[in-house]
Amino acid sequence: MSDVEVMRLFLKLGFTLSAATVLTVLFSAKNPMCFGEIVKATGYAKGHVSQILKQLEARKIVERIYEGKKVRFRLKKNALSELLLEHLIEIKKSIEPFAMQPFPQDDRIKKLVEKLNEAISGDGI
């Protein structure tokens, strides 16, 4: 998966461009990254990166790893799947009312909600 595809996914999940950039950098990194590496990779100011990391930590998407006096950052395990699951739940909530209505022009809505229910409950994953 290219960085562009990863960035698009994070943007579709509702992240700001700055947060999506930081997430893409961390997603693509082979190892946890120190703060300076993230700043360099994004090109953002230190204060901006610090604010983004704090927001992502508060949402439990990014975690700190302490290595002696050094602090490194990485995506939490299963962060991406959790984000996708949250997004699917929100989509399901949005389209459920349509599944209750008769739409002769599109009978797939009800089936789509059923498939989302399966995926969200764990049966489809």
Buried (B, 14 or more C-beta within 10 A) or exposed (E): EEEEEBBEBBBEBEBEEBBBBBBBBBBBBEEBBBBEBBBEBBEBEEEBBBBBBEBBBEBEBBBEEEEEEEEBBBBBEEBBEBBBBBBBEEBBEEBBEEBEEEEEEEEEBBEBBEBBBEBBEEEEE
